[in-house]
Amino acid sequence: MPSRSQPLDEKIAKKLSLKYDDTGFSDRKIISQHMGEMFDDIDSEERKISLKTRIGWKWNSVKDFYYTLKHTIRNHIKWHKTMKKLRPWSGYDALIEVMNTQLKHYVTYEEKYGHAEKSYKQNKISSAQKTVKLLERMKDSIGYSTNRRNAVEAKYPKYLSVISKYENGGTGVSGDFVAQGDGWVGIEAGKDPREGYFELINGRFELTKSPNQEETDRLLVQIHEYHREIHSAYAQAETDSEEDFAKLAKLLKENFYTWWD
């Protein structure tokens, strides 16, 4: 989508002494015509540039230098937190960090200095703020799964795992278990996992007879349901991420050339 001009705020237009009529370019006002390119007569020998204009150009050069210096210093301050996080090997997180910082600064600038007509200005600010929130979420790619998993875990008991230490010094973590009486009810992880009522016998976690099979069965049903919801949560996290990418693409396509006018 190519960039396009935006209507000016009426107050800004009056301040700049702009008029929205074309009387200054009517056929009656034409002095002469010739073929050429726009502004090709600016350097014409016949055109005399006044001293006032030359001084104005010099003054603009001084102002440009001042603003360049001002923004250079300001950028070093504003971008310090962002730049110190960046590394040559940084990936998507670095790109998101830079874009996020720039959009935040843009929103502040647009709110204070934006000169587009009110509805256009509000739309630009709103769409930029939506993009910032989206980028904040996308910056934490693991957060999609973590948030969904946390929502599921909040509905169930705090499940623990069997922690096994091996002769070679390694450690293994397996299954989801919840206390029942003197033992634990749960399901092991891995291929062909055991499930049921377990007790710690001679330093080993062993499957044994439950003191209350009805309660054991109820807890096992709950754990199976927990596993199904966790699986669904991870699948939904993938969907959430894909939807955010689609939203970002849409926001960029619709606003990328219009945020900065």
ZAMARGU-4260 file (C-alpha; in steps of 0.2 Angstrom, whole numbers, plus 5000, padded with zeros to 4 digits):
<rodrens>
0) 5000/5000/5000 | 5009/5016/4994 | 5010/5031/5006 | 4997/5044/5004 | 4994/5062/5010
5) 4983/5065/5025 | 4971/5080/5029 | 4978/5093/5040 | 4970/5098/5056 | 4961/5114/5053
10) 4970/5124/5066 | 4987/5119/5059 | 4982/5123/5042 | 4977/5141/5047 | 4993/5143/5057
15) 5003/5138/5041 | 4991/5150/5031 | 4986/5136/5020 | 4970/5138/5009 | 4960/5124/5002
20) 4954/5133/4986 | 4963/5134/4969 | 4959/5152/4964 | 4978/5155/4964 | 4980/5143/4950
25) 4965/5148/4939 | 4967/5149/4920 | 4965/5168/4922 | 4981/5169/4932 | 4993/5161/4920
30) 5007/5172/4913 | 5016/5160/4902 | 5018/5141/4899 | 5033/5130/4894 | 5037/5111/4894
35) 5049/5105/4908 | 5051/5097/4924 | 5045/5103/4941 | 5056/5117/4948 | 5068/5116/4933
40) 5068/5135/4933 | 5074/5138/4951 | 5092/5139/4946 | 5088/5150/4931 | 5099/5166/4929
45) 5084/5176/4927 | 5079/5172/4945 | 5086/5183/4958 | 5087/5177/4976 | 5085/5190/4988
50) 5097/5193/5003 | 5083/5190/5015 | 5080/5173/5007 | 5099/5169/5008 | 5099/5173/5026
55) 5084/5162/5029 | 5092/5148/5021 | 5108/5150/5032 | 5097/5152/5047 | 5088/5135/5042
60) 5105/5127/5041 | 5109/5133/5059 | 5093/5126/5065 | 5095/5110/5056 | 5112/5108/5065
65) 5104/5112/5081 | 5090/5099/5080 | 5102/5086/5073 | 5113/5088/5089 | 5097/5089/5100
70) 5090/5073/5093 | 5107/5064/5093 | 5109/5067/5112 | 5090/5063/5115 | 5092/5047/5106
75) 5107/5041/5116 | 5096/5044/5131 | 5080/5036/5125 | 5088/5022/5116 | 5101/5017/5129
80) 5090/5004/5138 | 5086/4996/5121 | 5103/4997/5113 | 5112/4988/5128 | 5101/4973/5126
85) 5106/4971/5108 | 5119/4958/5102 | 5126/4954/5085 | 5118/4936/5087 | 5101/4943/5093
90) 5086/4937/5083 | 5068/4941/5082 | 5069/4948/5100 | 5081/4962/5094 | 5070/4967/5079
95) 5055/4967/5090 | 5064/4977/5104 | 5069/4990/5091 | 5052/4992/5083 | 5044/4993/5099
100) 5055/5007/5106 | 5053/5017/5090 | 5034/5015/5090 | 5033/5021/5108 | 5043/5036/5104
105) 5032/5039/5089 | 5016/5039/5099 | 5023/5052/5111 | 5029/5063/5097 | 5012/5061/5088
110) 5002/5065/5103 | 5012/5081/5106 | 5016/5087/5088 | 5005/5077/5076 | 4996/5089/5064
115) 4984/5077/5055 | 4966/5080/5056 | 4959/5074/5073 | 4951/5058/5068 | 4967/5053/5057
120) 4978/5058/5072 | 4968/5047/5084 | 4968/5032/5072 | 4987/5033/5070 | 4990/5034/5089
125) 4977/5020/5092 | 4984/5008/5079 | 5002/5012/5085 | 4997/5008/5103 | 4989/4992/5098
130) 5005/4987/5088 | 5016/4991/5104 | 5005/4979/5115 | 5006/4966/5101 | 5025/4967/5100
135) 5026/4966/5119 | 5017/4950/5119 | 5026/4943/5104 | 5043/4947/5112 | 5040/4933/5124
140) 5038/4918/5112 | 5037/4906/5127 | 5024/4916/5136 | 5011/4910/5124 | 5013/4892/5131
145) 5017/4898/5149 | 5001/4909/5150 | 4990/4895/5143 | 4998/4882/5154 | 4996/4893/5170
150) 4978/4895/5167 | 4975/4876/5166 | 4986/4873/5181 | 4976/4885/5192 | 4961/4874/5190
155) 4970/4858/5197 | 4979/4853/5212 | 4998/4856/5213 | 5005/4840/5204 | 5023/4835/5209
160) 5035/4823/5199 | 5046/4808/5204 | 5064/4814/5204 | 5076/4800/5201 | 5095/4801/5203
165) 5106/4789/5193 | 5123/4781/5195 | 5131/4792/5182 | 5125/4807/5191 | 5111/4812/5180
170) 5093/4816/5186 | 5076/4812/5179 | 5059/4820/5182 | 5044/4810/5178 | 5025/4811/5179
175) 5012/4820/5188 | 5007/4814/5206 | 4995/4820/5220 | 4995/4814/5238 | 4983/4801/5244
180) 4985/4795/5262 | 5003/4788/5264 | 5006/4787/5246 | 5004/4796/5229 | 4991/4794/5214
185) 4998/4798/5197 | 5004/4793/5180 | 5022/4791/5175 | 5029/4799/5160 | 5037/4790/5145
190) 5033/4775/5135 | 5020/4763/5143 | 5019/4773/5159 | 5012/4765/5175 | 4997/4774/5183
195) 4988/4771/5200 | 4993/4772/5218 | 5011/4772/5222 | 5021/4771/5238 | 5040/4774/5242
200) 5046/4756/5246 | 5065/4754/5250 | 5069/4770/5241 | 5060/4766/5226 | 5043/4772/5220
205) 5032/4757/5218 | 5014/4754/5211 | 5004/4745/5225 | 4986/4743/5231 | 4977/4758/5235
210) 4969/4760/5252 | 4954/4768/5244 | 4952/4763/5225 | 4937/4774/5222 | 4947/4790/5227
215) 4962/4784/5217 | 4951/4782/5202 | 4943/4799/5204 | 4961/4807/5205 | 4967/4797/5190
220) 4952/4804/5180 | 4956/4821/5186 | 4975/4819/5180 | 4969/4812/5163 | 4958/4828/5161
225) 4973/4839/5166 | 4984/4831/5153 | 4970/4833/5140 | 4969/4852/5144 | 4987/4854/5145
230) 4989/4847/5127 | 4975/4858/5121 | 4983/4873/5130 | 4999/4870/5120 | 4989/4869/5104
235) 4980/4885/5108 | 4996/4894/5111 | 5002/4890/5094 | 4985/4897/5087 | 4987/4912/5098
240) 5005/4915/5091 | 4999/4913/5073 | 4984/4925/5076 | 4996/4938/5083 | 5007/4937/5068
245) 4992/4939/5057 | 4986/4954/5067 | 5004/4962/5066 | 5004/4959/5047 | 4987/4968/5045
250) 4992/4983/5057 | 5008/4985/5047 | 5000/4984/5030 | 4986/4997/5035 | 4997/5009/5044
255) 5015/5007/5040 | 5015/5021/5028 | 5003/5032/5037 | 5010/5033/5054 | 5024/5044/5049
260) 5017/5058/5037
</rodrens>
